[in-house]
Amino acid sequence: QGERKGTNKYYPPDFDPAKHGSLNKYHHSHPLRERARKLSQGILIIRFEMPFNIWCDGCQNHIGMGVRYNAEKKKVGTYYTTPVYRFRMKCHLCVNYIELQTDPGNCDYVIVSGARRKEERWDPGDSAQVLPTTSEQRERLAVDPMFRLEHGVTDKGVLERATPTLTRLQEAQDAWKDDFGLNSRLRRRFREEKKTLREEEEEAAALRARAGLSIPLLREEEEDRRLAALLSLRAPDSYEERQRLKRSEISQRSWFAPGTARAAGGALQKL
């Protein structure tokens, strides 16, 4: 609606370009309409997006990153030549007002009042990440040529140590780029596993039918095969060994019965 008024093709009969200049001045309105209602105080109404997760001090509710508000934007200072802005907005869950402020020195936002930040930050050095250059180092790089040279040599060493890790990460990322290929391989593997499971179920059902079992059979594992190989369900001696032992026993046995041998011995003594 506001933009339509500024680009309307209708010009009233008493409109004078030399006197009014534009339709906004003719209607005594600002091009930004309601967004500029506090412009005399140096405040502009903008659409602000929450830069991180916070907890509201008024209602103690969580406000996620990305939630948008109509915020009052105001310049409160400068960091060198960079302006520092403050944003004031009302919580959509209560009557509490939240104020945030830009922090150009750390490339971040800070909470002035009305909320507390949900801490999700960590030290990049703990996860073996390449640390960015601090503000003090940037200043020395700009004015100290020897420090710039030493810093360049150090950066090359850090890059050489981090290259293998970066290469592995790049290869892993490239491997996930082909979504169609990954989906095809996954579906092929699923079909093979499904076929194997169906064959195992059919074998188990046939075995239960032969043995007359009604209990479910577990899948055969490598440990089961090893234990079964160690067990022996056959006789200790083979058929050939038993025949050999029997022949040896027969050959060593006396040809006469025990009673016949004693009778023969008595007759010999009488003679």
Order of alpha helices (4+ residues) and beta strands (2+ residues): alpha-alpha-alpha-beta-beta-beta-beta-beta-beta-beta-beta-alpha-alpha-alpha-alpha-alpha-alpha
